[in-house]
């Protein structure tokens, strides 16, 4: 499974270079994180496609290595909507939180080494629940699901 730092770096670099769209490898992790960013308003749309183009029709006809997720990046007043994206949980130090700790960071208080979420900031939580594997921290809190805080975006 690829690490989420690749997705974080690609998104930040694409926004800084003022790209209109970006293609990332197709995986459940990338799809989960990007769908959270879509629901939070950081990207404008997601499309499955191939290396060459965002084409859902061709998506099923290519090999797994050529499948991509295309994300249309969002700008407001010629400034990127996503200004910063960073890892919270790293391979050397995984950050797992129970519901009470997620409640703390969502309500503006520190939980261990994790800083609280600011205005307009989201945290991505990976839970053990297969139906709701990738959630935003506030969604995980509403569903009372603990999990690993993977990354945060503002």
N, CA, C and O atoms as a GROMACS GRO file, in nm:
protein
  616
    1UNK      N    1   0.085  -0.118   0.000
    1UNK     CA    2   0.000   0.000   0.000
    1UNK      C    3   0.089   0.124   0.000
    1UNK      O    4   0.176   0.137   0.086
    2UNK      N    5   0.069   0.216  -0.096
    2UNK     CA    6   0.151   0.336  -0.101
    2UNK      C    7   0.123   0.426   0.020
    2UNK      O    8   0.012   0.428   0.074
    3UNK      N    9   0.223   0.498   0.058
    3UNK     CA   10   0.209   0.587   0.174
    3UNK      C   11   0.136   0.715   0.133
    3UNK      O   12   0.148   0.760   0.019
    4UNK      N   13   0.060   0.774   0.225
    4UNK     CA   14  -0.016   0.895   0.190
    4UNK      C   15   0.070   1.018   0.169
    4UNK      O   16   0.022   1.119   0.118
    5UNK      N   17   0.200   1.012   0.207
    5UNK     CA   18   0.283   1.131   0.188
    5UNK      C   19   0.299   1.164   0.041
    5UNK      O   20   0.317   1.280   0.005
    6UNK      N   21   0.293   1.063  -0.046
    6UNK     CA   22   0.303   1.086  -0.189
    6UNK      C   23   0.186   1.170  -0.238
    6UNK      O   24   0.205   1.265  -0.314
    7UNK      N   25   0.066   1.137  -0.195
    7UNK     CA   26  -0.053   1.213  -0.234
    7UNK      C   27  -0.047   1.355  -0.178
    7UNK      O   28  -0.079   1.451  -0.250
    8UNK      N   29  -0.007   1.370  -0.053
    8UNK     CA   30   0.004   1.504   0.008
    8UNK      C   31   0.102   1.592  -0.070
    8UNK      O   32   0.073   1.708  -0.100
    9UNK      N   33   0.218   1.536  -0.103
    9UNK     CA   34   0.320   1.612  -0.175
    9UNK      C   35   0.273   1.646  -0.316
    9UNK      O   36   0.294   1.759  -0.362
   10UNK      N   37   0.212   1.551  -0.384
   10UNK     CA   38   0.164   1.578  -0.521
   10UNK      C   39   0.058   1.687  -0.523
   10UNK      O   40   0.062   1.775  -0.609
   11UNK      N   41  -0.035   1.683  -0.428
   11UNK     CA   42  -0.140   1.785  -0.424
   11UNK      C   43  -0.082   1.923  -0.394
   11UNK      O   44  -0.116   2.020  -0.461
   12UNK      N   45   0.005   1.932  -0.295
   12UNK     CA   46   0.065   2.062  -0.262
   12UNK      C   47   0.144   2.117  -0.380
   12UNK      O   48   0.133   2.236  -0.412
   13UNK      N   49   0.224   2.033  -0.445
   13UNK     CA   50   0.304   2.078  -0.558
   13UNK      C   51   0.217   2.121  -0.675
   13UNK      O   52   0.248   2.220  -0.742
   14UNK      N   53   0.109   2.048  -0.701
   14UNK     CA   54   0.020   2.083  -0.812
   14UNK      C   55  -0.048   2.217  -0.785
   14UNK      O   56  -0.061   2.299  -0.876
   15UNK      N   57  -0.092   2.240  -0.662
   15UNK     CA   58  -0.154   2.368  -0.629
   15UNK      C   59  -0.052   2.482  -0.642
   15UNK      O   60  -0.085   2.589  -0.694
   16UNK      N   61   0.070   2.460  -0.595
   16UNK     CA   62   0.173   2.565  -0.602
   16UNK      C   63   0.212   2.596  -0.746
   16UNK      O   64   0.246   2.709  -0.778
   17UNK      N   65   0.207   2.495  -0.833
   17UNK     CA   66   0.241   2.515  -0.974
   17UNK      C   67   0.120   2.560  -1.056
   17UNK      O   68   0.130   2.577  -1.177
   18UNK      N   69   0.006   2.580  -0.990
   18UNK     CA   70  -0.117   2.629  -1.052
   18UNK      C   71  -0.172   2.536  -1.160
   18UNK      O   72  -0.224   2.582  -1.262
   19UNK      N   73  -0.160   2.405  -1.137
   19UNK     CA   74  -0.217   2.309  -1.231
   19UNK      C   75  -0.369   2.308  -1.218
   19UNK      O   76  -0.423   2.334  -1.110
   20UNK      N   77  -0.437   2.279  -1.328
   20UNK     CA   78  -0.583   2.272  -1.325
   20UNK      C   79  -0.630   2.135  -1.277
   20UNK      O   80  -0.736   2.124  -1.215
   21UNK      N   81  -0.552   2.031  -1.305
   21UNK     CA   82  -0.592   1.895  -1.266
   21UNK      C   83  -0.468   1.811  -1.244
   21UNK      O   84  -0.360   1.841  -1.295
   22UNK      N   85  -0.486   1.706  -1.166
   22UNK     CA   86  -0.375   1.618  -1.131
   22UNK      C   87  -0.421   1.473  -1.140
   22UNK      O   88  -0.536   1.442  -1.113
   23UNK      N   89  -0.329   1.386  -1.179
   23UNK     CA   90  -0.358   1.243  -1.186
   23UNK      C   91  -0.274   1.171  -1.081
   23UNK      O   92  -0.152   1.189  -1.074
   24UNK      N   93  -0.340   1.088  -0.999
   24UNK     CA   94  -0.269   1.009  -0.898
   24UNK      C   95  -0.306   0.862  -0.917
   24UNK      O   96  -0.408   0.830  -0.978
   25UNK      N   97  -0.222   0.775  -0.864
   25UNK     CA   98  -0.246   0.631  -0.876
   25UNK      C   99  -0.382   0.594  -0.818
   25UNK      O  100  -0.426   0.653  -0.719
   26UNK      N  101  -0.446   0.497  -0.880
   26UNK     CA  102  -0.576   0.451  -0.831
   26UNK      C  103  -0.555   0.352  -0.718
   26UNK      O  104  -0.501   0.244  -0.739
   27UNK      N  105  -0.599   0.389  -0.598
   27UNK     CA  106  -0.597   0.299  -0.483
   27UNK      C  107  -0.711   0.342  -0.391
   27UNK      O  108  -0.760   0.455  -0.400
   28UNK      N  109  -0.753   0.252  -0.304
   28UNK     CA  110  -0.862   0.287  -0.214
   28UNK      C  111  -0.819   0.398  -0.119
   28UNK      O  112  -0.901   0.481  -0.079
   29UNK      N  113  -0.691   0.401  -0.083
   29UNK     CA  114  -0.641   0.507   0.004
   29UNK      C  115  -0.651   0.643  -0.065
   29UNK      O  116  -0.705   0.738  -0.008
   30UNK      N  117  -0.598   0.654  -0.187
   30UNK     CA  118  -0.604   0.781  -0.260
   30UNK      C  119  -0.747   0.822  -0.287
   30UNK      O  120  -0.782   0.940  -0.275
   31UNK      N  121  -0.831   0.727  -0.323
   31UNK     CA  122  -0.972   0.758  -0.349
   31UNK      C  123  -1.041   0.805  -0.222
   31UNK      O  124  -1.121   0.898  -0.226
   32UNK      N  125  -1.011   0.742  -0.109
   32UNK     CA  126  -1.070   0.782   0.019
   32UNK      C  127  -1.030   0.922   0.060
   32UNK      O  128  -1.115   1.002   0.098
   33UNK      N  129  -0.900   0.953   0.052
   33UNK     CA  130  -0.851   1.086   0.091
   33UNK      C  131  -0.903   1.192  -0.004
   33UNK      O  132  -0.946   1.299   0.041
   34UNK      N  133  -0.900   1.165  -0.134
   34UNK     CA  134  -0.949   1.263  -0.231
   34UNK      C  135  -1.100   1.286  -0.219
   34UNK      O  136  -1.146   1.398  -0.239
   35UNK      N  137  -1.176   1.183  -0.186
   35UNK     CA  138  -1.321   1.202  -0.170
   35UNK      C  139  -1.350   1.289  -0.047
   35UNK      O  140  -1.446   1.366  -0.048
   36UNK      N  141  -1.269   1.277   0.059
   36UNK     CA  142  -1.284   1.365   0.175
   36UNK      C  143  -1.252   1.509   0.135
   36UNK      O  144  -1.322   1.602   0.175
   37UNK      N  145  -1.146   1.527   0.057
   37UNK     CA  146  -1.111   1.661   0.011
   37UNK      C  147  -1.218   1.718  -0.082
   37UNK      O  148  -1.241   1.839  -0.083
   38UNK      N  149  -1.283   1.632  -0.158
   38UNK     CA  150  -1.394   1.675  -0.244
   38UNK      C  151  -1.512   1.720  -0.160
   38UNK      O  152  -1.570   1.826  -0.186
   39UNK      N  153  -1.550   1.641  -0.060
   39UNK     CA  154  -1.662   1.678   0.026
   39UNK      C  155  -1.633   1.804   0.107
   39UNK      O  156  -1.725   1.880   0.139
   40UNK      N  157  -1.507   1.826   0.139
   40UNK     CA  158  -1.469   1.944   0.217
   40UNK      C  159  -1.448   2.068   0.131
   40UNK      O  160  -1.432   2.177   0.184
   41UNK      N  161  -1.449   2.053   0.000
   41UNK     CA  162  -1.440   2.168  -0.090
   41UNK      C  163  -1.300   2.206  -0.133
   41UNK      O  164  -1.280   2.316  -0.185
   42UNK      N  165  -1.202   2.118  -0.114
   42UNK     CA  166  -1.065   2.149  -0.155
   42UNK      C  167  -1.039   2.118  -0.302
   42UNK      O  168  -0.956   2.183  -0.365
   43UNK      N  169  -1.110   2.018  -0.357
   43UNK     CA  170  -1.102   1.987  -0.500
   43UNK      C  171  -1.243   1.995  -0.557
   43UNK      O  172  -1.341   1.975  -0.484
   44UNK      N  173  -1.254   2.023  -0.687
   44UNK     CA  174  -1.387   2.045  -0.744
   44UNK      C  175  -1.451   1.919  -0.801
   44UNK      O  176  -1.573   1.908  -0.801
   45UNK      N  177  -1.370   1.823  -0.849
   45UNK     CA  178  -1.430   1.699  -0.899
   45UNK      C  179  -1.326   1.588  -0.906
   45UNK      O  180  -1.206   1.614  -0.911
   46UNK      N  181  -1.375   1.465  -0.906
   46UNK     CA  182  -1.290   1.346  -0.918
   46UNK      C  183  -1.343   1.262  -1.034
   46UNK      O  184  -1.464   1.245  -1.051
   47UNK      N  185  -1.249   1.209  -1.114
   47UNK     CA  186  -1.286   1.125  -1.227
   47UNK      C  187  -1.187   1.011  -1.236
   47UNK      O  188  -1.066   1.032  -1.220
   48UNK      N  189  -1.235   0.890  -1.261
   48UNK     CA  190  -1.146   0.779  -1.286
   48UNK      C  191  -1.104   0.783  -1.432
   48UNK      O  192  -1.181   0.824  -1.519
   49UNK      N  193  -0.981   0.740  -1.459
   49UNK     CA  194  -0.933   0.742  -1.595
   49UNK      C  195  -0.805   0.662  -1.610
   49UNK      O  196  -0.773   0.577  -1.528
   50UNK      N  197  -0.732   0.693  -1.717
   50UNK     CA  198  -0.607   0.625  -1.747
   50UNK      C  199  -0.492   0.725  -1.735
   50UNK      O  200  -0.513   0.841  -1.700
   51UNK      N  201  -0.372   0.679  -1.765
   51UNK     CA  202  -0.256   0.768  -1.762
   51UNK      C  203  -0.275   0.882  -1.861
   51UNK      O  204  -0.235   0.995  -1.834
   52UNK      N  205  -0.337   0.854  -1.976
   52UNK     CA  206  -0.350   0.952  -2.082
   52UNK      C  207  -0.457   1.057  -2.055
   52UNK      O  208  -0.435   1.175  -2.082
   53UNK      N  209  -0.572   1.017  -2.002
   53UNK     CA  210  -0.682   1.113  -1.987
   53UNK      C  211  -0.782   1.067  -1.882
   53UNK      O  212  -0.787   0.949  -1.847
   54UNK      N  213  -0.863   1.161  -1.832
   54UNK     CA  214  -0.969   1.123  -1.738
   54UNK      C  215  -1.090   1.068  -1.814
   54UNK      O  216  -1.182   1.142  -1.848
   55UNK      N  217  -1.088   0.940  -1.840
   55UNK     CA  218  -1.192   0.878  -1.921
   55UNK      C  219  -1.249   0.756  -1.847
   55UNK      O  220  -1.187   0.650  -1.847
   56UNK      N  221  -1.367   0.770  -1.785
   56UNK     CA  222  -1.425   0.656  -1.713
   56UNK      C  223  -1.453   0.536  -1.803
   56UNK      O  224  -1.451   0.422  -1.756
   57UNK      N  225  -1.478   0.560  -1.932
   57UNK     CA  226  -1.506   0.449  -2.023
   57UNK      C  227  -1.381   0.363  -2.045
   57UNK      O  228  -1.391   0.240  -2.054
   58UNK      N  229  -1.264   0.426  -2.052
   58UNK     CA  230  -1.140   0.351  -2.072
   58UNK      C  231  -1.086   0.291  -1.943
   58UNK      O  232  -0.999   0.204  -1.948
   59UNK      N  233  -1.136   0.335  -1.829
   59UNK     CA  234  -1.084   0.293  -1.699
   59UNK      C  235  -1.090   0.142  -1.681
   59UNK      O  236  -0.996   0.083  -1.628
   60UNK      N  237  -1.197   0.080  -1.724
   60UNK     CA  238  -1.215  -0.064  -1.703
   60UNK      C  239  -1.142  -0.148  -1.807
   60UNK      O  240  -1.132  -0.270  -1.792
   61UNK      N  241  -1.089  -0.085  -1.912
   61UNK     CA  242  -1.025  -0.160  -2.019
   61UNK      C  243  -0.872  -0.161  -2.010
   61UNK      O  244  -0.806  -0.219  -2.096
   62UNK      N  245  -0.815  -0.098  -1.907
   62UNK     CA  246  -0.669  -0.092  -1.895
   62UNK      C  247  -0.623  -0.175  -1.775
   62UNK      O  248  -0.704  -0.214  -1.691
   63UNK      N  249  -0.494  -0.199  -1.769
   63UNK     CA  250  -0.440  -0.276  -1.657
   63UNK      C  251  -0.442  -0.193  -1.529
   63UNK      O  252  -0.459  -0.071  -1.534
   64UNK      N  253  -0.423  -0.259  -1.417
   64UNK     CA  254  -0.426  -0.192  -1.286
   64UNK      C  255  -0.318  -0.084  -1.275
   64UNK      O  256  -0.339   0.018  -1.210
   65UNK      N  257  -0.204  -0.107  -1.338
   65UNK     CA  258  -0.092  -0.012  -1.330
   65UNK      C  259  -0.121   0.117  -1.405
   65UNK      O  260  -0.058   0.219  -1.378
   66UNK      N  261  -0.214   0.115  -1.499
   66UNK     CA  262  -0.244   0.234  -1.578
   66UNK      C  263  -0.366   0.311  -1.528
   66UNK      O  264  -0.400   0.415  -1.584
   67UNK      N  265  -0.432   0.261  -1.425
   67UNK     CA  266  -0.551   0.328  -1.372
   67UNK      C  267  -0.511   0.448  -1.287
   67UNK      O  268  -0.418   0.440  -1.207
   68UNK      N  269  -0.582   0.559  -1.305
   68UNK     CA  270  -0.553   0.682  -1.234
   68UNK      C  271  -0.682   0.746  -1.184
   68UNK      O  272  -0.791   0.720  -1.235
   69UNK      N  273  -0.668   0.830  -1.082
   69UNK     CA  274  -0.776   0.916  -1.034
   69UNK      C  275  -0.738   1.057  -1.073
   69UNK      O  276  -0.630   1.105  -1.038
   70UNK      N  277  -0.826   1.124  -1.145
   70UNK     CA  278  -0.801   1.262  -1.188
   70UNK      C  279  -0.881   1.355  -1.097
   70UNK      O  280  -1.002   1.339  -1.081
   71UNK      N  281  -0.814   1.452  -1.038
   71UNK     CA  282  -0.878   1.549  -0.950
   71UNK      C  283  -0.865   1.688  -1.011
   71UNK      O  284  -0.755   1.730  -1.046
   72UNK      N  285  -0.977   1.758  -1.023
   72UNK     CA  286  -0.975   1.897  -1.068
   72UNK      C  287  -0.951   1.986  -0.947
   72UNK      O  288  -1.027   1.982  -0.851
   73UNK      N  289  -0.844   2.064  -0.953
   73UNK     CA  290  -0.806   2.147  -0.840
   73UNK      C  291  -0.888   2.275  -0.837
   73UNK      O  292  -0.934   2.323  -0.941
   74UNK      N  293  -0.905   2.330  -0.719
   74UNK     CA  294  -0.995   2.443  -0.698
   74UNK      C  295  -0.916   2.566  -0.654
   74UNK      O  296  -0.831   2.559  -0.566
   75UNK      N  297  -0.948   2.679  -0.718
   75UNK     CA  298  -0.884   2.806  -0.684
   75UNK      C  299  -0.993   2.910  -0.658
   75UNK      O  300  -1.100   2.906  -0.719
   76UNK      N  301  -0.963   3.002  -0.568
   76UNK     CA  302  -1.057   3.111  -0.538
   76UNK      C  303  -0.976   3.240  -0.538
   76UNK      O  304  -0.876   3.251  -0.468
   77UNK      N  305  -1.019   3.338  -0.618
   77UNK     CA  306  -0.948   3.465  -0.635
   77UNK      C  307  -0.803   3.442  -0.675
   77UNK      O  308  -0.713   3.510  -0.626
   78UNK      N  309  -0.782   3.346  -0.764
   78UNK     CA  310  -0.651   3.309  -0.816
   78UNK      C  311  -0.555   3.257  -0.708
   78UNK      O  312  -0.434   3.257  -0.728
   79UNK      N  313  -0.609   3.215  -0.595
   79UNK     CA  314  -0.529   3.153  -0.489
   79UNK      C  315  -0.577   3.010  -0.467
   79UNK      O  316  -0.697   2.984  -0.475
   80UNK      N  317  -0.486   2.917  -0.440
   80UNK     CA  318  -0.529   2.779  -0.419
   80UNK      C  319  -0.614   2.765  -0.293
   80UNK      O  320  -0.585   2.826  -0.190
   81UNK      N  321  -0.718   2.685  -0.301
   81UNK     CA  322  -0.805   2.661  -0.186
   81UNK      C  323  -0.730   2.578  -0.082
   81UNK      O  324  -0.744   2.602   0.038
   82UNK      N  325  -0.651   2.481  -0.126
   82UNK     CA  326  -0.570   2.399  -0.035
   82UNK      C  327  -0.434   2.464  -0.023
   82UNK      O  328  -0.357   2.466  -0.119
   83UNK      N  329  -0.403   2.518   0.094
   83UNK     CA  330  -0.274   2.585   0.111
   83UNK      C  331  -0.168   2.495   0.174
   83UNK      O  332  -0.049   2.513   0.150
   84UNK      N  333  -0.212   2.398   0.254
   84UNK     CA  334  -0.114   2.314   0.324
   84UNK      C  335  -0.175   2.177   0.353
   84UNK      O  336  -0.290   2.166   0.395
   85UNK      N  337  -0.096   2.074   0.330
   85UNK     CA  338  -0.139   1.938   0.360
   85UNK      C  339  -0.020   1.865   0.420
   85UNK      O  340   0.088   1.864   0.362
   86UNK      N  341  -0.040   1.804   0.537
   86UNK     CA  342   0.071   1.738   0.604
   86UNK      C  343   0.029   1.606   0.665
   86UNK      O  344  -0.088   1.584   0.695
   87UNK      N  345   0.126   1.519   0.683
   87UNK     CA  346   0.102   1.391   0.749
   87UNK      C  347   0.096   1.411   0.900
   87UNK      O  348   0.172   1.490   0.955
   88UNK      N  349   0.006   1.341   0.964
   88UNK     CA  350   0.002   1.335   1.110
   88UNK      C  351   0.064   1.203   1.154
   88UNK      O  352   0.151   1.200   1.240
   89UNK      N  353   0.018   1.096   1.094
   89UNK     CA  354   0.068   0.962   1.124
   89UNK      C  355   0.177   0.928   1.023
   89UNK      O  356   0.153   0.930   0.903
   90UNK      N  357   0.295   0.896   1.073
   90UNK     CA  358   0.406   0.863   0.986
   90UNK      C  359   0.441   0.716   1.003
   90UNK      O  360   0.401   0.655   1.103
   91UNK      N  361   0.512   0.656   0.909
   91UNK     CA  362   0.549   0.514   0.925
   91UNK      C  363   0.628   0.488   1.053
   91UNK      O  364   0.615   0.381   1.113
   92UNK      N  365   0.709   0.584   1.096
   92UNK     CA  366   0.789   0.565   1.217
   92UNK      C  367   0.710   0.589   1.344
   92UNK      O  368   0.746   0.540   1.451
   93UNK      N  369   0.600   0.666   1.333
   93UNK     CA  370   0.518   0.696   1.452
   93UNK      C  371   0.372   0.708   1.409
   93UNK      O  372   0.328   0.814   1.364
   94UNK      N  373   0.298   0.600   1.424
   94UNK     CA  374   0.158   0.597   1.387
   94UNK      C  375   0.077   0.665   1.497
   94UNK      O  376   0.106   0.648   1.616
   95UNK      N  377  -0.025   0.741   1.459
   95UNK     CA  378  -0.107   0.814   1.555
   95UNK      C  379  -0.249   0.759   1.552
   95UNK      O  380  -0.326   0.788   1.460
   96UNK      N  381  -0.283   0.679   1.653
   96UNK     CA  382  -0.417   0.624   1.667
   96UNK      C  383  -0.490   0.702   1.775
   96UNK      O  384  -0.433   0.732   1.880
   97UNK      N  385  -0.617   0.733   1.750
   97UNK     CA  386  -0.695   0.810   1.848
   97UNK      C  387  -0.827   0.741   1.875
   97UNK      O  388  -0.890   0.685   1.785
   98UNK      N  389  -0.869   0.747   2.002
   98UNK     CA  390  -1.003   0.700   2.034
   98UNK      C  391  -1.100   0.816   2.013
   98UNK      O  392  -1.060   0.926   1.975
   99UNK      N  393  -1.226   0.791   2.038
   99UNK     CA  394  -1.330   0.891   2.010
   99UNK      C  395  -1.309   1.017   2.095
   99UNK      O  396  -1.332   1.128   2.047
  100UNK      N  397  -1.266   1.001   2.220
  100UNK     CA  398  -1.245   1.118   2.306
  100UNK      C  399  -1.132   1.207   2.255
  100UNK      O  400  -1.142   1.329   2.262
  101UNK      N  401  -1.026   1.147   2.204
  101UNK     CA  402  -0.915   1.226   2.150
  101UNK      C  403  -0.955   1.295   2.019
  101UNK      O  404  -0.915   1.409   1.995
  102UNK      N  405  -1.033   1.229   1.937
  102UNK     CA  406  -1.084   1.292   1.815
  102UNK      C  407  -1.174   1.409   1.852
  102UNK      O  408  -1.170   1.514   1.787
  103UNK      N  409  -1.254   1.392   1.955
  103UNK     CA  410  -1.340   1.501   2.003
  103UNK      C  411  -1.254   1.621   2.046
  103UNK      O  412  -1.291   1.736   2.020
  104UNK      N  413  -1.143   1.595   2.112
  104UNK     CA  414  -1.055   1.704   2.156
  104UNK      C  415  -1.002   1.785   2.039
  104UNK      O  416  -1.011   1.908   2.040
  105UNK      N  417  -0.946   1.719   1.937
  105UNK     CA  418  -0.890   1.796   1.825
  105UNK      C  419  -0.997   1.866   1.744
  105UNK      O  420  -0.971   1.972   1.686
  106UNK      N  421  -1.117   1.810   1.738
  106UNK     CA  422  -1.227   1.874   1.665
  106UNK      C  423  -1.281   1.996   1.740
  106UNK      O  424  -1.333   2.089   1.678
  107UNK      N  425  -1.270   1.995   1.872
  107UNK     CA  426  -1.324   2.106   1.950
  107UNK      C  427  -1.218   2.210   1.985
  107UNK      O  428  -1.244   2.299   2.066
  108UNK      N  429  -1.101   2.200   1.925
  108UNK     CA  430  -1.001   2.304   1.943
  108UNK      C  431  -0.903   2.283   2.056
  108UNK      O  432  -0.842   2.378   2.104
  109UNK      N  433  -0.887   2.159   2.099
  109UNK     CA  434  -0.790   2.131   2.205
  109UNK      C  435  -0.690   2.027   2.156
  109UNK      O  436  -0.721   1.944   2.070
  110UNK      N  437  -0.572   2.032   2.212
  110UNK     CA  438  -0.465   1.941   2.174
  110UNK      C  439  -0.492   1.801   2.231
  110UNK      O  440  -0.543   1.787   2.342
  111UNK      N  441  -0.459   1.699   2.152
  111UNK     CA  442  -0.471   1.561   2.198
  111UNK      C  443  -0.335   1.496   2.179
  111UNK      O  444  -0.299   1.457   2.068
  112UNK      N  445  -0.259   1.484   2.286
  112UNK     CA  446  -0.125   1.428   2.276
  112UNK      C  447  -0.035   1.522   2.199
  112UNK      O  448  -0.019   1.638   2.237
  113UNK      N  449   0.024   1.473   2.091
  113UNK     CA  450   0.112   1.557   2.009
  113UNK      C  451   0.040   1.620   1.891
  113UNK      O  452   0.101   1.694   1.814
  114UNK      N  453  -0.088   1.592   1.875
  114UNK     CA  454  -0.164   1.642   1.761
  114UNK      C  455  -0.228   1.776   1.796
  114UNK      O  456  -0.302   1.788   1.894
  115UNK      N  457  -0.198   1.876   1.714
  115UNK     CA  458  -0.254   2.009   1.735
  115UNK      C  459  -0.402   2.008   1.700
  115UNK      O  460  -0.446   1.924   1.621
  116UNK      N  461  -0.480   2.100   1.757
  116UNK     CA  462  -0.624   2.106   1.725
  116UNK      C  463  -0.648   2.152   1.582
  116UNK      O  464  -0.563   2.217   1.522
  117UNK      N  465  -0.764   2.116   1.528
  117UNK     CA  466  -0.801   2.159   1.394
  117UNK      C  467  -0.842   2.306   1.398
  117UNK      O  468  -0.916   2.348   1.487
  118UNK      N  469  -0.796   2.382   1.302
  118UNK     CA  470  -0.832   2.522   1.292
  118UNK      C  471  -0.955   2.540   1.205
  118UNK      O  472  -1.015   2.443   1.158
  119UNK      N  473  -0.991   2.665   1.183
  119UNK     CA  474  -1.106   2.697   1.097
  119UNK      C  475  -1.077   2.650   0.954
  119UNK      O  476  -0.972   2.682   0.899
  120UNK      N  477  -1.168   2.578   0.897
  120UNK     CA  478  -1.154   2.531   0.760
  120UNK      C  479  -1.054   2.418   0.741
  120UNK      O  480  -1.020   2.384   0.628
  121UNK      N  481  -1.008   2.361   0.850
  121UNK     CA  482  -0.910   2.253   0.841
  121UNK      C  483  -0.978   2.118   0.862
  121UNK      O  484  -1.072   2.107   0.941
  122UNK      N  485  -0.932   2.017   0.790
  122UNK     CA  486  -0.988   1.883   0.804
  122UNK      C  487  -0.877   1.785   0.836
  122UNK      O  488  -0.762   1.804   0.798
  123UNK      N  489  -0.913   1.679   0.906
  123UNK     CA  490  -0.821   1.569   0.935
  123UNK      C  491  -0.880   1.441   0.879
  123UNK      O  492  -1.000   1.416   0.893
  124UNK      N  493  -0.798   1.361   0.815
  124UNK     CA  494  -0.841   1.236   0.755
  124UNK      C  495  -0.814   1.123   0.853
  124UNK      O  496  -0.702   1.106   0.901
  125UNK      N  497  -0.919   1.044   0.883
  125UNK     CA  498  -0.909   0.934   0.978
  125UNK      C  499  -0.937   0.802   0.905
  125UNK      O  500  -1.036   0.789   0.833
  126UNK      N  501  -0.847   0.706   0.925
  126UNK     CA  502  -0.869   0.572   0.870
  126UNK      C  503  -0.918   0.484   0.984
  126UNK      O  504  -0.848   0.465   1.084
  127UNK      N  505  -1.038   0.428   0.968
  127UNK     CA  506  -1.098   0.346   1.072
  127UNK      C  507  -1.089   0.198   1.034
  127UNK      O  508  -1.053   0.165   0.921
  128UNK      N  509  -1.120   0.113   1.126
  128UNK     CA  510  -1.121  -0.032   1.100
  128UNK      C  511  -1.252  -0.078   1.039
  128UNK      O  512  -1.262  -0.191   0.991
  129UNK      N  513  -1.354   0.008   1.039
  129UNK     CA  514  -1.484  -0.023   0.983
  129UNK      C  515  -1.474  -0.025   0.830
  129UNK      O  516  -1.441   0.077   0.770
  130UNK      N  517  -1.502  -0.138   0.768
  130UNK     CA  518  -1.487  -0.149   0.623
  130UNK      C  519  -1.586  -0.061   0.546
  130UNK      O  520  -1.555  -0.014   0.437
  131UNK      N  521  -1.704  -0.039   0.603
  131UNK     CA  522  -1.803   0.044   0.535
  131UNK      C  523  -1.764   0.191   0.537
  131UNK      O  524  -1.789   0.264   0.441
  132UNK      N  525  -1.703   0.235   0.646
  132UNK     CA  526  -1.659   0.374   0.662
  132UNK      C  527  -1.510   0.376   0.690
  132UNK      O  528  -1.467   0.419   0.796
  133UNK      N  529  -1.432   0.328   0.595
  133UNK     CA  530  -1.288   0.316   0.620
  133UNK      C  531  -1.218   0.451   0.623
  133UNK      O  532  -1.131   0.473   0.708
  134UNK      N  533  -1.252   0.541   0.533
  134UNK     CA  534  -1.189   0.673   0.526
  134UNK      C  535  -1.292   0.779   0.561
  134UNK      O  536  -1.393   0.794   0.491
  135UNK      N  537  -1.267   0.853   0.668
  135UNK     CA  538  -1.360   0.955   0.715
  135UNK      C  539  -1.286   1.082   0.752
  135UNK      O  540  -1.167   1.080   0.783
  136UNK      N  541  -1.357   1.193   0.749
  136UNK     CA  542  -1.306   1.317   0.804
  136UNK      C  543  -1.324   1.307   0.955
  136UNK      O  544  -1.413   1.235   1.000
  137UNK      N  545  -1.243   1.375   1.033
  137UNK     CA  546  -1.244   1.360   1.179
  137UNK      C  547  -1.382   1.388   1.239
  137UNK      O  548  -1.424   1.320   1.332
  138UNK      N  549  -1.453   1.488   1.187
  138UNK     CA  550  -1.586   1.520   1.240
  138UNK      C  551  -1.687   1.412   1.207
  138UNK      O  552  -1.779   1.386   1.286
  139UNK      N  553  -1.672   1.347   1.091
  139UNK     CA  554  -1.759   1.235   1.056
  139UNK      C  555  -1.731   1.115   1.146
  139UNK      O  556  -1.824   1.047   1.191
  140UNK      N  557  -1.603   1.089   1.173
  140UNK     CA  558  -1.566   0.978   1.262
  140UNK      C  559  -1.619   1.003   1.403
  140UNK      O  560  -1.662   0.910   1.471
  141UNK      N  561  -1.617   1.128   1.445
  141UNK     CA  562  -1.670   1.164   1.576
  141UNK      C  563  -1.822   1.142   1.580
  141UNK      O  564  -1.874   1.090   1.679
  142UNK      N  565  -1.892   1.181   1.474
  142UNK     CA  566  -2.037   1.164   1.469
  142UNK      C  567  -2.075   1.015   1.470
  142UNK      O  568  -2.176   0.977   1.530
  143UNK      N  569  -1.994   0.932   1.404
  143UNK     CA  570  -2.022   0.788   1.399
  143UNK      C  571  -1.959   0.713   1.517
  143UNK      O  572  -1.976   0.592   1.531
  144UNK      N  573  -1.885   0.787   1.602
  144UNK     CA  574  -1.818   0.729   1.720
  144UNK      C  575  -1.722   0.616   1.681
  144UNK      O  576  -1.722   0.509   1.740
  145UNK      N  577  -1.639   0.644   1.578
  145UNK     CA  578  -1.542   0.546   1.530
  145UNK      C  579  -1.400   0.593   1.559
  145UNK      O  580  -1.362   0.701   1.513
  146UNK      N  581  -1.322   0.516   1.635
  146UNK     CA  582  -1.181   0.552   1.655
  146UNK      C  583  -1.100   0.514   1.531
  146UNK      O  584  -1.148   0.438   1.446
  147UNK      N  585  -0.978   0.566   1.520
  147UNK     CA  586  -0.895   0.529   1.407
  147UNK      C  587  -0.763   0.600   1.405
  147UNK      O  588  -0.725   0.668   1.500
  148UNK      N  589  -0.692   0.582   1.294
  148UNK     CA  590  -0.561   0.643   1.275
  148UNK      C  591  -0.579   0.777   1.204
  148UNK      O  592  -0.640   0.782   1.097
  149UNK      N  593  -0.526   0.884   1.260
  149UNK     CA  594  -0.532   1.015   1.197
  149UNK      C  595  -0.415   1.019   1.098
  149UNK      O  596  -0.299   1.026   1.138
  150UNK      N  597  -0.448   1.015   0.969
  150UNK     CA  598  -0.347   0.999   0.865
  150UNK      C  599  -0.284   1.134   0.826
  150UNK      O  600  -0.162   1.148   0.827
  151UNK      N  601  -0.368   1.231   0.790
  151UNK     CA  602  -0.316   1.360   0.746
  151UNK      C  603  -0.419   1.469   0.774
  151UNK      O  604  -0.533   1.441   0.812
  152UNK      N  605  -0.375   1.592   0.755
  152UNK     CA  606  -0.464   1.707   0.774
  152UNK      C  607  -0.442   1.806   0.661
  152UNK      O  608  -0.333   1.814   0.605
  153UNK      N  609  -0.545   1.881   0.627
  153UNK     CA  610  -0.538   1.977   0.517
  153UNK      C  611  -0.606   2.105   0.557
  153UNK      O  612  -0.707   2.106   0.627
  154UNK      N  613  -0.548   2.215   0.510
  154UNK     CA  614  -0.611   2.347   0.531
  154UNK      C  615  -0.590   2.434   0.410
  154UNK      O  616  -0.635   2.548   0.408
   0.00000   0.00000   0.00000
